[in-house]
Amino acid sequence: MPTGPKGEKRPADVIGNAIRVARIATGEEAEDAPRDTGKDKAAQEMGRKGGAARAAKLTPEQRAEAARKAAAKRWGK
């Protein structure tokens, strides 16, 4: 059985996956609990706070410039 991006097991075919989703929705089957990523939870929380603090500190022009640079890097050749 193939695994998803976080290691969860799921059917390889579309119909099998649709049946599994229906069973989860009706409560016949339990949904897989998310796996531990191995990352430190405190570090993840600090990262979220830091990103919000940085965004609050930037002016709209600075945010737009950062977004422009990110889009150019992402979609550029």
Gaussian input, Z-matrix of N, CA and C with variables (Angstrom, degrees):
# hf/3-21g

backbone

0 1
 N
 C     1     B1
 C     2     B2     1     A1
 N     3     B3     2     A2     1     D1
 C     4     B4     3     A3     2     D2
 C     5     B5     4     A4     3     D3
 N     6     B6     5     A5     4     D4
 C     7     B7     6     A6     5     D5
 C     8     B8     7     A7     6     D6
 N     9     B9     8     A8     7     D7
 C    10    B10     9     A9     8     D8
 C    11    B11    10    A10     9     D9
 N    12    B12    11    A11    10    D10
 C    13    B13    12    A12    11    D11
 C    14    B14    13    A13    12    D12
 N    15    B15    14    A14    13    D13
 C    16    B16    15    A15    14    D14
 C    17    B17    16    A16    15    D15
 N    18    B18    17    A17    16    D16
 C    19    B19    18    A18    17    D17
 C    20    B20    19    A19    18    D18
 N    21    B21    20    A20    19    D19
 C    22    B22    21    A21    20    D20
 C    23    B23    22    A22    21    D21
 N    24    B24    23    A23    22    D22
 C    25    B25    24    A24    23    D23
 C    26    B26    25    A25    24    D24
 N    27    B27    26    A26    25    D25
 C    28    B28    27    A27    26    D26
 C    29    B29    28    A28    27    D27
 N    30    B30    29    A29    28    D28
 C    31    B31    30    A30    29    D29
 C    32    B32    31    A31    30    D30
 N    33    B33    32    A32    31    D31
 C    34    B34    33    A33    32    D32
 C    35    B35    34    A34    33    D33
 N    36    B36    35    A35    34    D34
 C    37    B37    36    A36    35    D35
 C    38    B38    37    A37    36    D36
 N    39    B39    38    A38    37    D37
 C    40    B40    39    A39    38    D38
 C    41    B41    40    A40    39    D39
 N    42    B42    41    A41    40    D40
 C    43    B43    42    A42    41    D41
 C    44    B44    43    A43    42    D42
 N    45    B45    44    A44    43    D43
 C    46    B46    45    A45    44    D44
 C    47    B47    46    A46    45    D45
 N    48    B48    47    A47    46    D46
 C    49    B49    48    A48    47    D47
 C    50    B50    49    A49    48    D48
 N    51    B51    50    A50    49    D49
 C    52    B52    51    A51    50    D50
 C    53    B53    52    A52    51    D51
 N    54    B54    53    A53    52    D52
 C    55    B55    54    A54    53    D53
 C    56    B56    55    A55    54    D54
 N    57    B57    56    A56    55    D55
 C    58    B58    57    A57    56    D56
 C    59    B59    58    A58    57    D57
 N    60    B60    59    A59    58    D58
 C    61    B61    60    A60    59    D59
 C    62    B62    61    A61    60    D60
 N    63    B63    62    A62    61    D61
 C    64    B64    63    A63    62    D62
 C    65    B65    64    A64    63    D63
 N    66    B66    65    A65    64    D64
 C    67    B67    66    A66    65    D65
 C    68    B68    67    A67    66    D66
 N    69    B69    68    A68    67    D67
 C    70    B70    69    A69    68    D68
 C    71    B71    70    A70    69    D69
 N    72    B72    71    A71    70    D70
 C    73    B73    72    A72    71    D71
 C    74    B74    73    A73    72    D72
 N    75    B75    74    A74    73    D73
 C    76    B76    75    A75    74    D74
 C    77    B77    76    A76    75    D75
 N    78    B78    77    A77    76    D76
 C    79    B79    78    A78    77    D77
 C    80    B80    79    A79    78    D78
 N    81    B81    80    A80    79    D79
 C    82    B82    81    A81    80    D80
 C    83    B83    82    A82    81    D81
 N    84    B84    83    A83    82    D82
 C    85    B85    84    A84    83    D83
 C    86    B86    85    A85    84    D84
 N    87    B87    86    A86    85    D85
 C    88    B88    87    A87    86    D86
 C    89    B89    88    A88    87    D87
 N    90    B90    89    A89    88    D88
 C    91    B91    90    A90    89    D89
 C    92    B92    91    A91    90    D90
 N    93    B93    92    A92    91    D91
 C    94    B94    93    A93    92    D92
 C    95    B95    94    A94    93    D93
 N    96    B96    95    A95    94    D94
 C    97    B97    96    A96    95    D95
 C    98    B98    97    A97    96    D96
 N    99    B99    98    A98    97    D97
 C   100   B100    99    A99    98    D98
 C   101   B101   100   A100    99    D99
 N   102   B102   101   A101   100   D100
 C   103   B103   102   A102   101   D101
 C   104   B104   103   A103   102   D102
 N   105   B105   104   A104   103   D103
 C   106   B106   105   A105   104   D104
 C   107   B107   106   A106   105   D105
 N   108   B108   107   A107   106   D106
 C   109   B109   108   A108   107   D107
 C   110   B110   109   A109   108   D108
 N   111   B111   110   A110   109   D109
 C   112   B112   111   A111   110   D110
 C   113   B113   112   A112   111   D111
 N   114   B114   113   A113   112   D112
 C   115   B115   114   A114   113   D113
 C   116   B116   115   A115   114   D114
 N   117   B117   116   A116   115   D115
 C   118   B118   117   A117   116   D116
 C   119   B119   118   A118   117   D117
 N   120   B120   119   A119   118   D118
 C   121   B121   120   A120   119   D119
 C   122   B122   121   A121   120   D120
 N   123   B123   122   A122   121   D121
 C   124   B124   123   A123   122   D122
 C   125   B125   124   A124   123   D123
 N   126   B126   125   A125   124   D124
 C   127   B127   126   A126   125   D125
 C   128   B128   127   A127   126   D126
 N   129   B129   128   A128   127   D127
 C   130   B130   129   A129   128   D128
 C   131   B131   130   A130   129   D129
 N   132   B132   131   A131   130   D130
 C   133   B133   132   A132   131   D131
 C   134   B134   133   A133   132   D132
 N   135   B135   134   A134   133   D133
 C   136   B136   135   A135   134   D134
 C   137   B137   136   A136   135   D135
 N   138   B138   137   A137   136   D136
 C   139   B139   138   A138   137   D137
 C   140   B140   139   A139   138   D138
 N   141   B141   140   A140   139   D139
 C   142   B142   141   A141   140   D140
 C   143   B143   142   A142   141   D141
 N   144   B144   143   A143   142   D142
 C   145   B145   144   A144   143   D143
 C   146   B146   145   A145   144   D144
 N   147   B147   146   A146   145   D145
 C   148   B148   147   A147   146   D146
 C   149   B149   148   A148   147   D147
 N   150   B150   149   A149   148   D148
 C   151   B151   150   A150   149   D149
 C   152   B152   151   A151   150   D150
 N   153   B153   152   A152   151   D151
 C   154   B154   153   A153   152   D152
 C   155   B155   154   A154   153   D153
 N   156   B156   155   A155   154   D154
 C   157   B157   156   A156   155   D155
 C   158   B158   157   A157   156   D156
 N   159   B159   158   A158   157   D157
 C   160   B160   159   A159   158   D158
 C   161   B161   160   A160   159   D159
 N   162   B162   161   A161   160   D160
 C   163   B163   162   A162   161   D161
 C   164   B164   163   A163   162   D162
 N   165   B165   164   A164   163   D163
 C   166   B166   165   A165   164   D164
 C   167   B167   166   A166   165   D165
 N   168   B168   167   A167   166   D166
 C   169   B169   168   A168   167   D167
 C   170   B170   169   A169   168   D168
 N   171   B171   170   A170   169   D169
 C   172   B172   171   A171   170   D170
 C   173   B173   172   A172   171   D171
 N   174   B174   173   A173   172   D172
 C   175   B175   174   A174   173   D173
 C   176   B176   175   A175   174   D174
 N   177   B177   176   A176   175   D175
 C   178   B178   177   A177   176   D176
 C   179   B179   178   A178   177   D177
 N   180   B180   179   A179   178   D178
 C   181   B181   180   A180   179   D179
 C   182   B182   181   A181   180   D180
 N   183   B183   182   A182   181   D181
 C   184   B184   183   A183   182   D182
 C   185   B185   184   A184   183   D183
 N   186   B186   185   A185   184   D184
 C   187   B187   186   A186   185   D185
 C   188   B188   187   A187   186   D186
 N   189   B189   188   A188   187   D187
 C   190   B190   189   A189   188   D188
 C   191   B191   190   A190   189   D189
 N   192   B192   191   A191   190   D190
 C   193   B193   192   A192   191   D191
 C   194   B194   193   A193   192   D192
 N   195   B195   194   A194   193   D193
 C   196   B196   195   A195   194   D194
 C   197   B197   196   A196   195   D195
 N   198   B198   197   A197   196   D196
 C   199   B199   198   A198   197   D197
 C   200   B200   199   A199   198   D198
 N   201   B201   200   A200   199   D199
 C   202   B202   201   A201   200   D200
 C   203   B203   202   A202   201   D201
 N   204   B204   203   A203   202   D202
 C   205   B205   204   A204   203   D203
 C   206   B206   205   A205   204   D204
 N   207   B207   206   A206   205   D205
 C   208   B208   207   A207   206   D206
 C   209   B209   208   A208   207   D207
 N   210   B210   209   A209   208   D208
 C   211   B211   210   A210   209   D209
 C   212   B212   211   A211   210   D210
 N   213   B213   212   A212   211   D211
 C   214   B214   213   A213   212   D212
 C   215   B215   214   A214   213   D213
 N   216   B216   215   A215   214   D214
 C   217   B217   216   A216   215   D215
 C   218   B218   217   A217   216   D216
 N   219   B219   218   A218   217   D217
 C   220   B220   219   A219   218   D218
 C   221   B221   220   A220   219   D219
 N   222   B222   221   A221   220   D220
 C   223   B223   222   A222   221   D221
 C   224   B224   223   A223   222   D222
 N   225   B225   224   A224   223   D223
 C   226   B226   225   A225   224   D224
 C   227   B227   226   A226   225   D225
 N   228   B228   227   A227   226   D226
 C   229   B229   228   A228   227   D227
 C   230   B230   229   A229   228   D228

   B1=1.4495
   B2=1.5287
   B3=1.3284
   B4=1.4608
   B5=1.5242
   B6=1.2936
   B7=1.4493
   B8=1.5130
   B9=1.3128
   B10=1.4534
   B11=1.5245
   B12=1.3262
   B13=1.4597
   B14=1.5238
   B15=1.3104
   B16=1.4644
   B17=1.5241
   B18=1.3388
   B19=1.4536
   B20=1.5138
   B21=1.3269
   B22=1.4529
   B23=1.5283
   B24=1.3270
   B25=1.4527
   B26=1.5170
   B27=1.3349
   B28=1.4590
   B29=1.5211
   B30=1.3344
   B31=1.4648
   B32=1.5277
   B33=1.3329
   B34=1.4585
   B35=1.5256
   B36=1.3241
   B37=1.4612
   B38=1.5315
   B39=1.3105
   B40=1.4604
   B41=1.5249
   B42=1.3214
   B43=1.4691
   B44=1.5288
   B45=1.3220
   B46=1.4622
   B47=1.5157
   B48=1.3160
   B49=1.4632
   B50=1.5266
   B51=1.3387
   B52=1.4632
   B53=1.5273
   B54=1.3153
   B55=1.4673
   B56=1.5307
   B57=1.3307
   B58=1.4729
   B59=1.5251
   B60=1.3208
   B61=1.4620
   B62=1.5316
   B63=1.3194
   B64=1.4664
   B65=1.5288
   B66=1.3237
   B67=1.4737
   B68=1.5181
   B69=1.3257
   B70=1.4639
   B71=1.5228
   B72=1.3468
   B73=1.4631
   B74=1.5234
   B75=1.3333
   B76=1.4649
   B77=1.5216
   B78=1.3314
   B79=1.4509
   B80=1.5161
   B81=1.3401
   B82=1.4583
   B83=1.5298
   B84=1.3144
   B85=1.4595
   B86=1.5200
   B87=1.3198
   B88=1.4650
   B89=1.5266
   B90=1.3196
   B91=1.4615
   B92=1.5187
   B93=1.3416
   B94=1.4590
   B95=1.5131
   B96=1.3258
   B97=1.4591
   B98=1.5283
   B99=1.3271
   B100=1.4598
   B101=1.5247
   B102=1.3215
   B103=1.4577
   B104=1.5210
   B105=1.3128
   B106=1.4552
   B107=1.5218
   B108=1.3242
   B109=1.4583
   B110=1.5171
   B111=1.3210
   B112=1.4536
   B113=1.5210
   B114=1.3242
   B115=1.4583
   B116=1.5323
   B117=1.2884
   B118=1.4520
   B119=1.5336
   B120=1.3021
   B121=1.4741
   B122=1.5272
   B123=1.3169
   B124=1.4673
   B125=1.5258
   B126=1.3245
   B127=1.4679
   B128=1.5227
   B129=1.3262
   B130=1.4628
   B131=1.5246
   B132=1.3290
   B133=1.4626
   B134=1.5252
   B135=1.3205
   B136=1.4657
   B137=1.5260
   B138=1.3217
   B139=1.4586
   B140=1.5212
   B141=1.3246
   B142=1.4631
   B143=1.5295
   B144=1.3261
   B145=1.4653
   B146=1.5194
   B147=1.3381
   B148=1.4529
   B149=1.5202
   B150=1.3189
   B151=1.4597
   B152=1.5178
   B153=1.3192
   B154=1.4655
   B155=1.5267
   B156=1.3270
   B157=1.4644
   B158=1.5249
   B159=1.3252
   B160=1.4642
   B161=1.5260
   B162=1.3393
   B163=1.4592
   B164=1.5286
   B165=1.3240
   B166=1.4634
   B167=1.5218
   B168=1.3323
   B169=1.4514
   B170=1.5348
   B171=1.3295
   B172=1.4639
   B173=1.5218
   B174=1.3148
   B175=1.4616
   B176=1.5240
   B177=1.3348
   B178=1.4719
   B179=1.5315
   B180=1.3237
   B181=1.4672
   B182=1.5304
   B183=1.3323
   B184=1.4560
   B185=1.5271
   B186=1.3412
   B187=1.4662
   B188=1.5218
   B189=1.3426
   B190=1.4676
   B191=1.5237
   B192=1.3215
   B193=1.4661
   B194=1.5310
   B195=1.3255
   B196=1.4657
   B197=1.5290
   B198=1.3205
   B199=1.4617
   B200=1.5248
   B201=1.3462
   B202=1.4655
   B203=1.5343
   B204=1.3301
   B205=1.4608
   B206=1.5347
   B207=1.3269
   B208=1.4670
   B209=1.5270
   B210=1.3434
   B211=1.4630
   B212=1.5248
   B213=1.3232
   B214=1.4695
   B215=1.5277
   B216=1.3231
   B217=1.4592
   B218=1.5188
   B219=1.3342
   B220=1.4534
   B221=1.5196
   B222=1.3319
   B223=1.4642
   B224=1.5113
   B225=1.3247
   B226=1.4634
   B227=1.5248
   B228=1.3222
   B229=1.4709
   B230=1.4973
   A1=108.04
   A2=117.67
   A3=120.18
   A4=111.79
   A5=114.56
   A6=119.41
   A7=109.64
   A8=115.71
   A9=122.12
   A10=110.28
   A11=117.05
   A12=120.02
   A13=114.09
   A14=118.45
   A15=120.87
   A16=111.47
   A17=116.76
   A18=120.53
   A19=114.88
   A20=119.19
   A21=120.38
   A22=109.54
   A23=116.07
   A24=120.35
   A25=108.95
   A26=115.11
   A27=119.51
   A28=109.10
   A29=117.65
   A30=121.01
   A31=111.85
   A32=115.27
   A33=120.67
   A34=111.51
   A35=117.79
   A36=119.35
   A37=111.18
   A38=115.61
   A39=122.12
   A40=111.39
   A41=117.01
   A42=120.37
   A43=110.11
   A44=117.24
   A45=120.45
   A46=111.67
   A47=116.31
   A48=120.34
   A49=110.72
   A50=117.19
   A51=120.73
   A52=110.83
   A53=116.94
   A54=120.65
   A55=110.02
   A56=116.09
   A57=119.69
   A58=111.13
   A59=117.31
   A60=121.11
   A61=110.00
   A62=116.85
   A63=120.39
   A64=110.91
   A65=116.87
   A66=120.00
   A67=111.67
   A68=116.75
   A69=119.90
   A70=109.73
   A71=116.76
   A72=121.07
   A73=111.79
   A74=117.74
   A75=120.34
   A76=112.71
   A77=117.20
   A78=120.33
   A79=114.54
   A80=118.16
   A81=120.95
   A82=111.46
   A83=116.22
   A84=121.81
   A85=108.52
   A86=116.14
   A87=119.75
   A88=109.33
   A89=114.74
   A90=119.78
   A91=108.61
   A92=116.06
   A93=120.08
   A94=109.86
   A95=115.56
   A96=120.33
   A97=108.58
   A98=117.88
   A99=118.92
   A100=110.89
   A101=115.16
   A102=120.09
   A103=110.56
   A104=114.11
   A105=119.89
   A106=108.16
   A107=117.49
   A108=121.48
   A109=112.38
   A110=117.48
   A111=120.79
   A112=112.52
   A113=116.74
   A114=119.63
   A115=109.46
   A116=115.64
   A117=121.31
   A118=108.86
   A119=116.86
   A120=121.31
   A121=111.84
   A122=117.20
   A123=120.35
   A124=110.23
   A125=116.79
   A126=120.18
   A127=110.67
   A128=117.42
   A129=120.56
   A130=110.55
   A131=116.26
   A132=120.19
   A133=111.05
   A134=117.32
   A135=120.18
   A136=110.63
   A137=117.26
   A138=120.91
   A139=111.65
   A140=116.46
   A141=120.26
   A142=110.80
   A143=116.25
   A144=119.99
   A145=110.85
   A146=116.76
   A147=120.96
   A148=112.11
   A149=116.75
   A150=120.48
   A151=111.47
   A152=116.70
   A153=120.33
   A154=110.38
   A155=116.89
   A156=120.18
   A157=110.86
   A158=116.67
   A159=119.89
   A160=110.12
   A161=117.55
   A162=120.99
   A163=110.83
   A164=117.83
   A165=121.05
   A166=111.27
   A167=116.07
   A168=120.82
   A169=112.54
   A170=118.06
   A171=121.55
   A172=111.61
   A173=115.46
   A174=120.46
   A175=108.21
   A176=118.22
   A177=119.62
   A178=112.52
   A179=117.44
   A180=120.19
   A181=110.43
   A182=117.00
   A183=120.16
   A184=111.34
   A185=116.38
   A186=119.90
   A187=110.38
   A188=116.40
   A189=120.15
   A190=110.54
   A191=116.97
   A192=120.81
   A193=110.54
   A194=116.76
   A195=120.65
   A196=110.16
   A197=117.20
   A198=121.14
   A199=110.57
   A200=116.92
   A201=121.05
   A202=110.75
   A203=115.90
   A204=120.40
   A205=110.83
   A206=116.00
   A207=120.08
   A208=110.89
   A209=116.77
   A210=120.34
   A211=110.59
   A212=116.99
   A213=120.56
   A214=110.00
   A215=117.40
   A216=121.24
   A217=110.54
   A218=115.67
   A219=120.77
   A220=111.99
   A221=116.88
   A222=120.83
   A223=113.90
   A224=117.49
   A225=120.78
   A226=111.14
   A227=114.62
   A228=118.98
   A229=111.42
   D1=129.39
   D2=-179.58
   D3=-67.73
   D4=160.92
   D5=178.60
   D6=-115.98
   D7=153.08
   D8=178.93
   D9=-82.95
   D10=-173.66
   D11=-176.96
   D12=-64.12
   D13=-22.63
   D14=179.71
   D15=-108.87
   D16=17.25
   D17=175.94
   D18=87.89
   D19=2.76
   D20=-179.69
   D21=-73.81
   D22=145.17
   D23=-179.48
   D24=-85.68
   D25=138.92
   D26=177.21
   D27=-153.75
   D28=154.34
   D29=-178.84
   D30=-64.43
   D31=149.71
   D32=-178.24
   D33=-79.78
   D34=-30.28
   D35=-176.36
   D36=-94.67
   D37=157.68
   D38=-175.49
   D39=-66.00
   D40=-43.08
   D41=-177.31
   D42=-66.98
   D43=-42.02
   D44=177.74
   D45=-61.45
   D46=-39.46
   D47=178.62
   D48=-67.91
   D49=-39.68
   D50=178.61
   D51=-63.55
   D52=-40.15
   D53=178.36
   D54=-64.68
   D55=-41.19
   D56=179.18
   D57=-63.41
   D58=-42.08
   D59=178.49
   D60=-62.97
   D61=-41.88
   D62=179.12
   D63=-63.49
   D64=-41.38
   D65=178.42
   D66=-64.44
   D67=-38.37
   D68=177.35
   D69=-65.75
   D70=-41.92
   D71=-178.31
   D72=-65.22
   D73=-34.99
   D74=-179.05
   D75=-88.32
   D76=-5.99
   D77=177.33
   D78=88.45
   D79=5.17
   D80=178.75
   D81=-70.75
   D82=-29.25
   D83=-176.23
   D84=-130.52
   D85=141.76
   D86=179.12
   D87=-83.10
   D88=141.27
   D89=176.80
   D90=-75.82
   D91=140.50
   D92=179.98
   D93=-62.38
   D94=135.17
   D95=177.06
   D96=-72.31
   D97=144.44
   D98=178.53
   D99=-62.89
   D100=140.22
   D101=-179.69
   D102=-79.13
   D103=156.75
   D104=174.77
   D105=-72.95
   D106=126.73
   D107=-177.03
   D108=-79.48
   D109=-9.98
   D110=-179.45
   D111=85.81
   D112=-0.30
   D113=179.26
   D114=-88.42
   D115=150.16
   D116=179.67
   D117=-71.43
   D118=123.59
   D119=-177.26
   D120=-63.80
   D121=-36.76
   D122=179.25
   D123=-65.71
   D124=-39.46
   D125=178.91
   D126=-66.69
   D127=-37.99
   D128=177.45
   D129=-62.34
   D130=-43.61
   D131=-179.30
   D132=-65.19
   D133=-40.88
   D134=178.24
   D135=-64.05
   D136=-37.08
   D137=177.92
   D138=-63.19
   D139=-40.14
   D140=178.10
   D141=-64.58
   D142=-41.96
   D143=179.50
   D144=-65.38
   D145=-40.87
   D146=-179.19
   D147=-64.04
   D148=-40.04
   D149=178.86
   D150=-64.74
   D151=-41.01
   D152=179.29
   D153=-67.70
   D154=-39.51
   D155=179.66
   D156=-65.77
   D157=-40.35
   D158=179.56
   D159=-66.06
   D160=-42.38
   D161=-179.96
   D162=-63.28
   D163=-37.17
   D164=179.89
   D165=-70.17
   D166=-28.65
   D167=-177.28
   D168=-78.77
   D169=-28.51
   D170=-176.41
   D171=-77.54
   D172=148.17
   D173=174.48
   D174=-79.68
   D175=161.56
   D176=177.69
   D177=-56.69
   D178=-36.04
   D179=179.48
   D180=-66.59
   D181=-40.92
   D182=179.29
   D183=-66.38
   D184=-39.05
   D185=177.77
   D186=-64.46
   D187=-41.71
   D188=179.87
   D189=-64.01
   D190=-40.54
   D191=179.02
   D192=-64.13
   D193=-42.95
   D194=178.65
   D195=-63.28
   D196=-40.27
   D197=178.76
   D198=-66.21
   D199=-40.02
   D200=178.03
   D201=-61.61
   D202=-44.93
   D203=-179.62
   D204=-64.53
   D205=-40.59
   D206=179.84
   D207=-64.86
   D208=-42.39
   D209=179.76
   D210=-66.05
   D211=-40.50
   D212=179.37
   D213=-63.44
   D214=-40.91
   D215=179.49
   D216=-67.75
   D217=-40.77
   D218=-177.09
   D219=-68.82
   D220=-44.16
   D221=-172.88
   D222=-102.91
   D223=-8.59
   D224=-179.76
   D225=-72.82
   D226=169.70
   D227=-179.52
   D228=-85.41

